């Protein structure tokens, strides 16, 4: 079982790739749709790790 501080740490760890990756994805594609897909994938991965 993970405690609350570890779960919050994992979410913060995923926040940096969400911000930087979102900017890079938007720059390469020029559209927000791939950014939303990228963000949803990151959220699902983060929730998968936290739910263990």
C-alpha atoms as a printed R data frame, in Angstrom:
   type eleno elety resid chain resno      x      y       z
1  ATOM     1    CA   UNK     A     1  0.000  0.000   0.000
2  ATOM     2    CA   UNK     A     2  1.307  3.426  -0.910
3  ATOM     3    CA   UNK     A     3  0.834  6.299   1.462
4  ATOM     4    CA   UNK     A     4 -0.578  9.664   0.447
5  ATOM     5    CA   UNK     A     5  2.751 11.469   0.129
6  ATOM     6    CA   UNK     A     6  4.072  8.829  -2.281
7  ATOM     7    CA   UNK     A     7  0.934  9.074  -4.434
8  ATOM     8    CA   UNK     A     8  1.222 12.868  -4.574
9  ATOM     9    CA   UNK     A     9  4.900 12.535  -5.473
10 ATOM    10    CA   UNK     A    10  4.033 10.310  -8.417
11 ATOM    11    CA   UNK     A    11  1.458 12.837  -9.634
12 ATOM    12    CA   UNK     A    12  4.019 15.648  -9.402
13 ATOM    13    CA   UNK     A    13  6.510 13.451 -11.251
14 ATOM    14    CA   UNK     A    14  3.999 13.094 -14.096
15 ATOM    15    CA   UNK     A    15  3.189 16.816 -14.127
16 ATOM    16    CA   UNK     A    16  6.538 17.793 -15.653
17 ATOM    17    CA   UNK     A    17  6.227 15.502 -18.717
18 ATOM    18    CA   UNK     A    18  2.614 16.642 -19.073
19 ATOM    19    CA   UNK     A    19  3.611 20.289 -19.354
20 ATOM    20    CA   UNK     A    20  6.756 19.884 -21.447
21 ATOM    21    CA   UNK     A    21  5.338 17.072 -23.584
22 ATOM    22    CA   UNK     A    22  2.135 19.004 -24.181
23 ATOM    23    CA   UNK     A    23  4.107 21.973 -25.471
24 ATOM    24    CA   UNK     A    24  6.243 19.790 -27.726
25 ATOM    25    CA   UNK     A    25  3.203 17.900 -29.011
26 ATOM    26    CA   UNK     A    26  1.381 21.134 -29.824
27 ATOM    27    CA   UNK     A    27  4.456 22.589 -31.527
28 ATOM    28    CA   UNK     A    28  4.882 19.527 -33.730
29 ATOM    29    CA   UNK     A    29  1.221 19.058 -34.595
30 ATOM    30    CA   UNK     A    30 -0.229 22.575 -34.440
31 ATOM    31    CA   UNK     A    31 -3.465 21.211 -33.007
32 ATOM    32    CA   UNK     A    32 -4.833 20.584 -29.541
33 ATOM    33    CA   UNK     A    33 -6.265 17.145 -30.321
34 ATOM    34    CA   UNK     A    34 -2.930 15.278 -30.081
35 ATOM    35    CA   UNK     A    35 -2.163 17.217 -26.899
36 ATOM    36    CA   UNK     A    36 -5.390 15.975 -25.295
37 ATOM    37    CA   UNK     A    37 -4.610 12.409 -26.360
38 ATOM    38    CA   UNK     A    38 -1.095 12.692 -24.905
39 ATOM    39    CA   UNK     A    39 -2.434 14.121 -21.643
40 ATOM    40    CA   UNK     A    40 -5.090 11.402 -21.328
41 ATOM    41    CA   UNK     A    41 -2.471  8.701 -21.842
42 ATOM    42    CA   UNK     A    42 -0.296 10.244 -19.118
43 ATOM    43    CA   UNK     A    43 -3.244 10.438 -16.732
44 ATOM    44    CA   UNK     A    44 -4.136  6.796 -17.343
45 ATOM    45    CA   UNK     A    45 -0.547  5.683 -16.751
46 ATOM    46    CA   UNK     A    46 -0.310  7.747 -13.564
47 ATOM    47    CA   UNK     A    47 -3.597  6.382 -12.261
48 ATOM    48    CA   UNK     A    48 -2.479  2.866 -13.122
49 ATOM    49    CA   UNK     A    49  0.667  3.300 -11.070
50 ATOM    50    CA   UNK     A    50 -1.176  4.880  -8.160
51 ATOM    51    CA   UNK     A    51 -3.886  2.214  -8.066
52 ATOM    52    CA   UNK     A    52 -1.379 -0.576  -7.350
